[in-house]
Amino acid sequence: MSSAARRLRQHHTLRHRLAAALGAGALVAGVAGAGLTAQMAAAPSAAAAQCSSSSFTDVPRGTPKYAPVTWLACQGITTGYPDGSFGVGKPVTRGEVATFLYRQTTPSHPKNGAAYFTDVSGAGAFYSTSVAWMAQGGFAKGGSDGTFRPNSPVTRGEMAAFIYRLAGATQKGPNYSPFDDMRWSSSFYHEASWLESRGIANGYKDGDFKPSRNITRGETAIMLQNAHPYISGRGNVTSPVTSPLPNGAGNASGSTAAWKTKAASWATAKAQSSSSYYLYGGNGPNGYDCSGFIIGAFAAGGKDGLPRRAADQYKAADSYVPLSQVQVGDLVYWSSGGSVYHIALYVGNGKIAHARNPNEGVSITSIDYSPYNMLSVAGRYS
């Protein structure tokens, strides 16, 4: 190793040790010790200056995330939960982050009501306009299957990429990585190292950036506050870099059969009821296993004769569609060893209702709450 590289390694090692000594725990807040420029340390807008405190139950005054969370709330970028908490340790979804960035930058763009991803309609959801803007500006690219996955958690690497693109950054990372778990060829390396070089986000006390870890709402507040000087006023779109989907593409349009709406409503009500619970072999009226729950939902919609076993319910579908085109009333499946062992009902807005297990009971979750062993197709009944 050259003497220059050795000195650079010693420099980064010293930085990591210093972060640990300061109790860096999770994200090191750039406001505290990342060498911010005077511009980054500048006070927020006048409107935010009039709002200088917050009272979230889980973010007490004096804690490390109190200032950035308060800034986020005072800027009107987001609020807390009805129980008075901010959800500082909760993961943030891709749809929520799109909305946060949209509110933070207030960009101008074609508000054409068009859909750009198969799983996000042009209107209706709280994130529809924000996600469309992200696509128009090229700030979010979505998956290879044409989906955006608005209800999926955002990883730290994805968050770095969103900010990097919105800031218009093109800088490549240094040959020697500032993070122990990332190299020049690593996914999100250039984005993460750019954030680090600007004091927007540092790594953890162990020297890692952890690009695959889901980012929390508290960490998001830190990143967005630190990134504000680099993204404020940016994001205006005149000519979209992405074309909208053809009319009728994806699952955002078209009508849903009445029986499927009834089935989804029944499943949602059951999942939200405190009387419902998981029971192996259960067919109700309160205890269900996964396939018994589906039978109950279909029966509520007037569809009888569904097979009892999950594997047979999979085989009995009239057709199969990619998960990116899932619609209300479709069934989604999990399989191991070539046999379907779990089944759920899609109820809309990226959510599924299902009887999960004795610990989790009957509940509503994100459709991709457990992608491991999840089939890539949904079963559709006519």
Phi, psi and chi 1 to 4 in degrees:
 res  aa     phi    psi   chi1   chi2   chi3   chi4
   1 MET       -  136.0  179.2 -176.2  -66.4      -
   2 SER   -68.7  159.3   68.6      -      -      -
   3 SER   -63.3  -32.7   59.1      -      -      -
   4 ALA   -67.5  -43.3      -      -      -      -
   5 ALA   -65.5  -37.3      -      -      -      -
   6 ARG   -63.9  -42.3 -172.7  175.9  -64.3  106.4
   7 ARG   -63.6  -38.7  -73.0 -164.8  -60.4  -88.0
   8 LEU   -66.7  -41.3 -173.0   54.9      -      -
   9 ARG   -61.5  -44.0  177.5 -177.2  -70.0  -83.4
  10 GLN   -62.4  -36.5  -68.1  171.2  -14.2      -
  11 HIS   -62.7  -46.8  168.7   70.1      -      -
  12 HIS   -69.1  -36.7  -72.8  -62.0      -      -
  13 THR   -61.6  -42.7  -59.6      -      -      -
  14 LEU   -61.4  -39.7  178.2   60.8      -      -
  15 ARG   -64.0  -43.4  -72.1  177.8   58.5 -175.2
  16 HIS   -63.7  -41.4  -65.5  -34.9      -      -
  17 ARG   -66.1  -38.2  -69.9  175.7  177.9  170.9
  18 LEU   -63.2  -41.6  177.3   60.1      -      -
  19 ALA   -60.4  -41.1      -      -      -      -
  20 ALA   -66.2  -40.6      -      -      -      -
  21 ALA   -63.6  -28.9      -      -      -      -
  22 LEU   -83.9    0.5  -69.4  173.2      -      -
  23 GLY    73.7   46.7      -      -      -      -
  24 ALA   -67.2  -16.2      -      -      -      -
  25 GLY    43.7  -80.7      -      -      -      -
  26 ALA  -110.1 -123.4      -      -      -      -
  27 LEU   -67.8  137.7  -94.0  176.8      -      -
  28 VAL   -85.0  117.5 -179.8      -      -      -
  29 ALA   -67.1  120.6      -      -      -      -
  30 GLY   -60.7  -27.4      -      -      -      -
  31 VAL   -61.1  -31.1  173.3      -      -      -
  32 ALA   -82.6  -42.9      -      -      -      -
  33 GLY  -156.3   29.0      -      -      -      -
  34 ALA  -103.1   13.3      -      -      -      -
  35 GLY    66.9   49.0      -      -      -      -
  36 LEU   -68.2  151.6  -65.1 -179.0      -      -
  37 THR   -75.1  166.0   62.8      -      -      -
  38 ALA   -60.5  -33.2      -      -      -      -
  39 GLN   -63.5  -42.2  180.0 -171.3   24.2      -
  40 MET   -69.9  -29.9  -70.4 -165.7   69.5      -
  41 ALA   -84.3   -4.2      -      -      -      -
  42 ALA   -62.8  153.8      -      -      -      -
  43 ALA   -67.5  151.6      -      -      -      -
  44 PRO   -70.3 -170.8   23.2  -32.1      -      -
  45 SER   -61.4  165.8   65.8      -      -      -
  46 ALA   -60.4  -38.2      -      -      -      -
  47 ALA   -62.8  -40.4      -      -      -      -
  48 ALA   -70.9  -32.2      -      -      -      -
  49 ALA   -61.8  -27.8      -      -      -      -
  50 GLN   -76.8  -11.9  -61.9  174.5    8.1      -
  51 CYS  -116.5   99.7  168.8      -      -      -
  52 SER  -114.6    5.0   58.6      -      -      -
  53 SER  -148.9  161.0   64.6      -      -      -
  54 SER  -141.6  166.1   61.4      -      -      -
  55 SER  -134.1   40.6   56.3      -      -      -
  56 PHE   -68.8  135.1  -62.9  112.4      -      -
  57 THR   -64.7  -26.2   55.8      -      -      -
  58 ASP  -102.2    8.0   57.3  -19.7      -      -
  59 VAL  -133.1   75.4 -166.8      -      -      -
  60 PRO   -64.6  151.2  -17.3   30.4      -      -
  61 ARG   -57.8  137.5 -175.6 -174.6  -66.3  -87.5
  62 GLY    95.8  -12.5      -      -      -      -
  63 THR   -81.7  157.3   54.3      -      -      -
  64 PRO   -55.9  -33.5  -26.6   35.8      -      -
  65 LYS   -95.5    3.2  -66.5 -174.7  176.2   68.0
  66 TYR   -62.1  -47.5  176.8   81.0      -      -
  67 ALA   -63.1  -51.0      -      -      -      -
  68 PRO   -66.2  -36.1   19.1  -31.6      -      -
  69 VAL   -66.2  -41.5  166.7      -      -      -
  70 THR   -62.8  -41.7  -63.1      -      -      -
  71 TRP   -59.2  -46.0  179.9   85.8      -      -
  72 LEU   -60.2  -43.5 -151.7   68.6      -      -
  73 ALA   -68.6  -41.8      -      -      -      -
  74 CYS   -67.7  -29.1  -71.2      -      -      -
  75 GLN   -76.6   -8.4  -67.6  -77.1  -15.8      -
  76 GLY    75.6   20.1      -      -      -      -
  77 ILE   -78.2  -37.0  -64.7  172.3      -      -
  78 THR  -160.4  167.2 -173.7      -      -      -
  79 THR  -128.6 -178.3   57.2      -      -      -
  80 GLY   -91.9 -161.9      -      -      -      -
  81 TYR   -96.7  162.5  -68.8   92.1      -      -
  82 PRO   -57.8  -24.2  -27.1   36.0      -      -
  83 ASP   -82.2    5.7   63.2   -0.8      -      -
  84 GLY    90.9   -0.2      -      -      -      -
  85 SER   -94.4  161.1   67.8      -      -      -
  86 PHE   -92.4  -21.9  180.0   77.5      -      -
  87 GLY    75.6   42.2      -      -      -      -
  88 VAL   -58.8  -31.3   65.8      -      -      -
  89 GLY   -98.0    1.7      -      -      -      -
  90 LYS   -79.6  148.1  -68.3 -179.6  178.6  -68.1
  91 PRO   -68.9  154.0   24.8  -34.2      -      -
  92 VAL  -109.7  141.2   62.8      -      -      -
  93 THR   -89.4  165.1   67.8      -      -      -
  94 ARG   -64.2  -37.6  -69.8  168.0   58.5   83.8
  95 GLY   -65.0  -38.9      -      -      -      -
  96 GLU   -67.4  -42.3  -71.5  172.3  -24.9      -
  97 VAL   -64.4  -40.7  166.0      -      -      -
  98 ALA   -57.9  -41.3      -      -      -      -
  99 THR   -68.4  -41.7  -56.8      -      -      -
 100 PHE   -58.7  -49.1  -66.9  168.8      -      -
 101 LEU   -64.9  -36.2  -68.6  170.9      -      -
 102 TYR   -64.9  -45.0 -172.6   75.3      -      -
 103 ARG   -68.0  -33.4  -68.1  171.3  179.5  166.3
 104 GLN   -71.4  -34.0 -176.0  170.6   -8.8      -
 105 THR  -102.8  -18.4   57.3      -      -      -
 106 THR    41.6   61.5   59.0      -      -      -
 107 PRO   -80.1  159.6   33.8  -37.3      -      -
 108 SER   -95.7  142.3   61.1      -      -      -
 109 HIS  -167.9  163.9   65.4  104.5      -      -
 110 PRO   -66.0  112.5  -20.5   33.2      -      -
 111 LYS   -92.9   74.3  -61.3  177.9  177.7   62.0
 112 ASN   -95.6   -0.5   52.0   17.7      -      -
 113 GLY    66.7   14.7      -      -      -      -
 114 ALA   -86.3  157.0      -      -      -      -
 115 ALA   -98.1  138.8      -      -      -      -
 116 TYR  -114.6  -13.5  -69.7   82.0      -      -
 117 PHE  -131.0  148.5  -59.9  101.8      -      -
 118 THR   -68.3  -19.4   57.6      -      -      -
 119 ASP  -109.0   12.7   57.0  -13.8      -      -
 120 VAL  -133.4  115.3  179.9      -      -      -
 121 SER   -71.8  165.6   63.3      -      -      -
 122 GLY   -71.8  -16.0      -      -      -      -
 123 ALA  -158.8  162.1      -      -      -      -
 124 GLY   118.2  -57.9      -      -      -      -
 125 ALA   -80.2  155.4      -      -      -      -
 126 PHE   -63.5  -22.2   72.9   87.2      -      -
 127 TYR  -100.5    1.4   47.7   71.7      -      -
 128 SER   -55.9  -52.6  -67.0      -      -      -
 129 THR   -64.2  -41.4  -61.6      -      -      -
 130 SER   -64.2  -42.9  -54.9      -      -      -
 131 VAL   -67.5  -39.5  170.2      -      -      -
 132 ALA   -60.0  -42.4      -      -      -      -
 133 TRP   -62.5  -42.3  161.2   70.9      -      -
 134 MET   -59.2  -40.5  -67.7  -81.3  -82.7      -
 135 ALA   -69.5  -44.5      -      -      -      -
 136 GLN   -58.1  -39.0  -69.5  171.3   -9.3      -
 137 GLY   -88.4   -5.6      -      -      -      -
 138 GLY    76.0   19.0      -      -      -      -
 139 PHE   -82.9  -18.5  -47.5  126.9      -      -
 140 ALA  -137.5  135.8      -      -      -      -
 141 LYS  -108.9  -17.3  -60.0  176.0 -179.3  178.3
 142 GLY    72.5 -176.1      -      -      -      -
 143 GLY   -89.7  171.1      -      -      -      -
 144 SER   -67.6  -17.5   58.2      -      -      -
 145 ASP   -89.9    6.6   60.3   -4.9      -      -
 146 GLY    86.2    8.7      -      -      -      -
 147 THR   -98.7  159.0   63.5      -      -      -
 148 PHE  -102.9  -25.8 -178.5   77.8      -      -
 149 ARG    58.3   61.2  -63.8  178.3  -69.6  111.2
 150 PRO   -62.9  -22.9   26.8  -37.2      -      -
 151 ASN   -98.7    4.2  -62.1  -60.1      -      -
 152 SER   -83.9  147.8  -65.2      -      -      -
 153 PRO   -64.5  151.2  -18.6   31.2      -      -
 154 VAL   -92.2  132.9  172.6      -      -      -
 155 THR   -85.5  163.7   66.7      -      -      -
 156 ARG   -64.4  -33.5  -71.7  166.3   49.5   79.4
 157 GLY   -67.2  -41.9      -      -      -      -
 158 GLU   -64.0  -41.1  -70.6  172.7  -27.6      -
 159 MET   -62.6  -41.6  176.3   65.1   81.0      -
 160 ALA   -60.1  -40.4      -      -      -      -
 161 ALA   -67.2  -41.2      -      -      -      -
 162 PHE   -58.2  -47.9  -70.7  157.4      -      -
 163 ILE   -68.0  -42.7  -66.4  173.9      -      -
 164 TYR   -58.0  -47.4 -179.8   86.9      -      -
 165 ARG   -68.1  -43.0  -64.6  167.6 -171.4  157.7
 166 LEU   -64.6  -34.2 -177.5   53.8      -      -
 167 ALA   -74.7   -9.5      -      -      -      -
 168 GLY    75.0   21.1      -      -      -      -
 169 ALA   -73.8  146.0      -      -      -      -
 170 THR  -132.6   -1.6   57.5      -      -      -
 171 GLN   -62.9  135.6  175.6 -178.6  -38.5      -
 172 LYS   -90.6  152.3  -60.8  -60.7 -178.8 -177.9
 173 GLY   -73.1  161.6      -      -      -      -
 174 PRO   -68.0  159.9   26.7  -35.6      -      -
 175 ASN   -63.3  -35.7  -69.3  -27.1      -      -
 176 TYR   -98.6  119.9 -178.2   79.3      -      -
 177 SER   -72.4  140.5  173.5      -      -      -
 178 PRO   -76.5   -4.8   28.1  -34.8      -      -
 179 PHE  -121.7  138.4  -53.5  112.0      -      -
 180 ASP   -69.1  -24.3  -67.5  -18.2      -      -
 181 ASP  -104.1   12.9   60.7  -18.9      -      -
 182 MET  -136.0  143.0  -59.4 -176.0   79.3      -
 183 ARG  -126.5  176.4  -65.9  -66.1  176.2  -96.0
 184 TRP   -55.3  -35.0 -152.6   90.8      -      -
 185 SER   -90.2   -0.9   58.5      -      -      -
 186 SER   -71.5  147.3  -58.9      -      -      -
 187 SER   -60.5  136.2  -62.6      -      -      -
 188 PHE    68.9   10.2  -57.1  117.6      -      -
 189 TYR   -62.4  -48.5  170.2   68.1      -      -
 190 HIS   -64.4  -39.1  -57.0  -68.8      -      -
 191 GLU   -66.2  -46.5  -66.1   88.3  -19.7      -
 192 ALA   -66.6  -41.1      -      -      -      -
 193 SER   -69.2  -31.0   60.3      -      -      -
 194 TRP   -66.3  -44.0 -178.9   82.6      -      -
 195 LEU   -60.0  -40.8  -98.8   65.3      -      -
 196 GLU   -64.8  -40.2 -170.8  -89.0  -14.3      -
 197 SER   -69.0  -21.8   71.0      -      -      -
 198 ARG   -99.5    2.4  -61.8  -59.4 -171.7  -87.6
 199 GLY    73.9   16.6      -      -      -      -
 200 ILE   -78.7  -39.1  -64.0  173.3      -      -
 201 ALA  -156.7  130.0      -      -      -      -
 202 ASN  -102.0 -176.6  -69.1  -20.5      -      -
 203 GLY   -87.9 -168.3      -      -      -      -
 204 TYR   -86.9  171.8  -72.4   77.5      -      -
 205 LYS   -66.8  -17.9   61.6 -177.8  180.0 -178.3
 206 ASP   -86.0    2.3   62.4   -0.1      -      -
 207 GLY    93.4   -3.6      -      -      -      -
 208 ASP   -91.3  154.5  -69.3   -9.9      -      -
 209 PHE   -94.2  -29.5 -175.2   78.4      -      -
 210 LYS    58.4   62.9  -54.8 -173.6 -170.5  -53.6
 211 PRO   -64.7  -22.6   24.9  -35.3      -      -
 212 SER   -90.6   -5.3  -61.6      -      -      -
 213 ARG   -77.8  138.5  175.0  175.0  -71.6 -174.5
 214 ASN   -65.6  133.8  -66.2  -21.2      -      -
 215 ILE   -84.5  142.9 -169.0  169.2      -      -
 216 THR   -90.7  167.8   65.4      -      -      -
 217 ARG   -63.5  -35.8  -75.5  169.1   59.2   87.6
 218 GLY   -66.8  -44.6      -      -      -      -
 219 GLU   -64.7  -35.6  -69.2  176.5  -30.5      -
 220 THR   -61.7  -41.7  -62.5      -      -      -
 221 ALA   -59.4  -42.3      -      -      -      -
 222 ILE   -63.0  -48.5  -67.3  174.0      -      -
 223 MET   -61.5  -45.0  -84.8 -158.1 -165.4      -
 224 LEU   -67.5  -37.8  -66.2 -174.6      -      -
 225 GLN   -65.4  -46.2 -176.8 -174.9   30.1      -
 226 ASN   -66.0  -30.5  -69.6  -13.1      -      -
 227 ALA   -83.3  -11.1      -      -      -      -
 228 HIS   -52.9  -45.5 -168.3   63.2      -      -
 229 PRO   -62.4  -21.9  -23.9   36.3      -      -
 230 TYR   -92.3  -19.3  -63.2  100.2      -      -
 231 ILE  -119.9  -12.2   63.8  176.8      -      -
 232 SER   -59.6  130.0  178.0      -      -      -
 233 GLY    79.9    0.3      -      -      -      -
 234 ARG   -97.4  173.3  -66.1 -170.8   60.3   86.0
 235 GLY    99.0    0.2      -      -      -      -
 236 ASN   -64.4  137.0  -67.9  -21.0      -      -
 237 VAL  -124.5  121.9  178.4      -      -      -
 238 THR   -99.7  -51.5  -57.4      -      -      -
 239 SER  -117.9  107.0  -60.2      -      -      -
 240 PRO   -56.6  140.2  -25.9   35.9      -      -
 241 VAL   -85.2  -10.8  -60.6      -      -      -
 242 THR  -121.8  136.8  -56.3      -      -      -
 243 SER   -86.0  143.7  -60.2      -      -      -
 244 PRO   -69.5  162.4   25.7  -34.3      -      -
 245 LEU   -70.1  154.1  -61.2  176.5      -      -
 246 PRO   -61.0  152.5  -19.8   31.5      -      -
 247 ASN   -55.5  132.4  -70.1  -24.4      -      -
 248 GLY    89.0   -4.2      -      -      -      -
 249 ALA   -74.7  153.2      -      -      -      -
 250 GLY    76.4 -167.0      -      -      -      -
 251 ASN  -104.8   12.4   67.6  -10.7      -      -
 252 ALA   -81.9  -20.3      -      -      -      -
 253 SER  -117.1  174.7   60.0      -      -      -
 254 GLY    90.9  162.2      -      -      -      -
 255 SER   -96.6  153.9   58.8      -      -      -
 256 THR  -102.2  134.3  -59.0      -      -      -
 257 ALA   -56.4  142.9      -      -      -      -
 258 ALA   -58.1  -39.3      -      -      -      -
 259 TRP   -66.5  -31.6   76.9  -96.0      -      -
 260 LYS   -71.3  -36.9  -65.5 -177.5  179.5 -178.6
 261 THR   -63.8  -42.0  -59.7      -      -      -
 262 LYS   -64.3  -42.7  -68.0  178.5 -179.4  178.2
 263 ALA   -61.6  -43.5      -      -      -      -
 264 ALA   -66.2  -39.5      -      -      -      -
 265 SER   -64.8  -42.5  -63.7      -      -      -
 266 TRP   -62.2  -46.0  179.5   92.8      -      -
 267 ALA   -63.8  -40.0      -      -      -      -
 268 THR   -64.5  -45.4  -60.4      -      -      -
 269 ALA   -62.4  -43.1      -      -      -      -
 270 LYS   -63.4  -42.1  -78.2  -69.5 -176.8  179.4
 271 ALA   -66.9  -27.3      -      -      -      -
 272 GLN   -91.7   -4.8  -66.2  174.3  -20.2      -
 273 SER   -85.0  135.6  171.9      -      -      -
 274 SER   -72.5  -11.5   59.1      -      -      -
 275 SER   -84.6  -14.2  -60.6      -      -      -
 276 SER   -83.7  144.3  -59.5      -      -      -
 277 TYR  -154.0  162.5   57.8   92.5      -      -
 278 TYR   -81.3  135.0 -179.1   90.2      -      -
 279 LEU  -144.2  117.3  175.9   64.0      -      -
 280 TYR   -60.2  125.4 -178.7   74.6      -      -
 281 GLY    79.9    5.4      -      -      -      -
 282 GLY   -75.3  138.3      -      -      -      -
 283 ASN  -118.4   15.7  -67.6  -50.4      -      -
 284 GLY    95.0 -177.3      -      -      -      -
 285 PRO   -78.9   -8.6   30.1  -36.2      -      -
 286 ASN  -123.7  -32.1  -64.3  -47.9      -      -
 287 GLY   -98.8  130.9      -      -      -      -
 288 TYR  -141.7  149.3  -59.4   90.2      -      -
 289 ASP  -102.6 -178.6   63.1    6.5      -      -
 290 CYS   -62.4  -46.3   66.5      -      -      -
 291 SER   -74.6  -31.5   54.3      -      -      -
 292 GLY   -65.5  -34.5      -      -      -      -
 293 PHE   -65.7  -41.1 -176.6   73.4      -      -
 294 ILE   -65.6  -40.2  -61.5  -59.1      -      -
 295 ILE   -60.2  -43.0  -71.2  175.7      -      -
 296 GLY   -62.7  -41.4      -      -      -      -
 297 ALA   -65.3  -46.5      -      -      -      -
 298 PHE   -62.9  -41.0  -87.5   43.6      -      -
 299 ALA   -62.4  -37.2      -      -      -      -
 300 ALA   -63.3  -27.7      -      -      -      -
 301 GLY   -89.1   -1.9      -      -      -      -
 302 GLY    91.1   14.3      -      -      -      -
 303 LYS  -107.6  105.7  -63.6  -75.2  -74.2 -172.2
 304 ASP  -105.0  173.7  -64.2  -44.7      -      -
 305 GLY    85.6   12.4      -      -      -      -
 306 LEU   -72.7  137.5 -162.0   64.8      -      -
 307 PRO   -58.9  158.0  -22.7   33.6      -      -
 308 ARG   -80.1  -39.4 -179.4   61.0  179.8   82.9
 309 ARG   -85.1  146.5  -64.1  174.9   60.4 -110.8
 310 ALA   -58.8  -40.5      -      -      -      -
 311 ALA   -63.0  -37.9      -      -      -      -
 312 ASP   -75.1  -32.4  -66.7  -30.9      -      -
 313 GLN   -65.2  -32.7  -68.8  176.6   -0.5      -
 314 TYR   -65.9  -46.4  166.0   72.6      -      -
 315 LYS   -67.8  -26.6  -65.1  175.8 -177.4  176.7
 316 ALA   -82.1   -5.6      -      -      -      -
 317 ALA   -60.5  146.4      -      -      -      -
 318 ASP   -74.3  -29.5  -64.6  -44.9      -      -
 319 SER  -160.1  170.8   61.7      -      -      -
 320 TYR  -130.3  140.4  -57.8   93.2      -      -
 321 VAL  -130.2  154.1  -62.7      -      -      -
 322 PRO   -59.5  149.4  -22.2   33.7      -      -
 323 LEU   -57.9  -27.2  -78.5 -179.6      -      -
 324 SER   -65.5  -16.3   60.3      -      -      -
 325 GLN  -112.9   17.5  -61.4  176.7   20.9      -
 326 VAL   -61.1  141.8   65.6      -      -      -
 327 GLN  -127.1  163.3  -64.5  178.6   -3.9      -
 328 VAL   -54.2  132.6  170.7      -      -      -
 329 GLY    95.1  -11.5      -      -      -      -
 330 ASP   -76.3  158.3  -71.0  -13.4      -      -
 331 LEU  -108.1  140.1  -59.1 -177.1      -      -
 332 VAL  -117.1  153.1  -65.3      -      -      -
 333 TYR  -135.6  156.9  -44.1   93.7      -      -
 334 TRP  -125.5  137.2  -74.6 -102.6      -      -
 335 SER  -135.6  148.0  174.8      -      -      -
 336 SER  -143.6  134.3  178.8      -      -      -
 337 GLY    63.2   27.7      -      -      -      -
 338 GLY    83.1    5.7      -      -      -      -
 339 SER  -125.8  132.6  178.1      -      -      -
 340 VAL   -72.1  127.1  170.3      -      -      -
 341 TYR  -117.9  -12.0   63.9   83.8      -      -
 342 HIS  -144.9  149.5 -173.6   64.4      -      -
 343 ILE  -146.3  146.6 -167.3  165.3      -      -
 344 ALA  -144.0  161.0      -      -      -      -
 345 LEU  -106.9  127.3  179.2   73.7      -      -
 346 TYR   -77.3  124.6 -176.2   71.7      -      -
 347 VAL  -111.5    5.6  -64.0      -      -      -
 348 GLY   104.0  162.0      -      -      -      -
 349 ASN    55.3   36.9  -64.3  -40.5      -      -
 350 GLY    74.5   15.7      -      -      -      -
 351 LYS  -116.1  150.9  -57.1  -67.7 -175.9 -179.2
 352 ILE  -128.8  150.5   51.7  176.0      -      -
 353 ALA  -113.2  135.7      -      -      -      -
 354 HIS  -164.3  157.0   48.0  150.2      -      -
 355 ALA   -90.9  109.0      -      -      -      -
 356 ARG   -88.1  -61.2  -65.6  173.9   60.8 -175.2
 357 ASN  -170.4  173.5   54.3   54.8      -      -
 358 PRO   -60.2  -29.2  -27.0   36.3      -      -
 359 ASN   -80.6  -41.0  -68.1  -32.6      -      -
 360 GLU   -92.3  -19.8  -56.8  -62.6  -22.0      -
 361 GLY    68.1 -151.8      -      -      -      -
 362 VAL   -94.2  123.1 -179.3      -      -      -
 363 SER  -152.5  170.4   57.0      -      -      -
 364 ILE  -111.3  130.7  -66.5  177.1      -      -
 365 THR  -135.4  173.4   66.7      -      -      -
 366 SER   -64.8  147.9  167.9      -      -      -
 367 ILE   -60.4  -30.3 -171.0  174.0      -      -
 368 ASP  -108.3   36.7   50.6    6.4      -      -
 369 TYR   -63.9  -26.3   85.0  106.7      -      -
 370 SER  -144.0   80.2 -179.9      -      -      -
 371 PRO   -67.7  -18.8   23.7  -34.0      -      -
 372 TYR   -65.4  127.4 -175.3   70.9      -      -
 373 ASN    72.0    5.2  -78.3   -9.4      -      -
 374 MET   -77.8  132.3 -170.4  178.6 -171.6      -
 375 LEU   -69.3  152.1  -63.9 -172.6      -      -
 376 SER   -84.8    0.5   60.8      -      -      -
 377 VAL  -125.3  156.3  -63.8      -      -      -
 378 ALA  -111.5  145.6      -      -      -      -
 379 GLY   -89.1  133.8      -      -      -      -
 380 ARG  -118.7  131.3 -179.7  163.8  -63.2  167.6
 381 TYR  -109.3  140.8  -73.8   74.5      -      -
 382 SER   -90.3      -   58.1      -      -      -
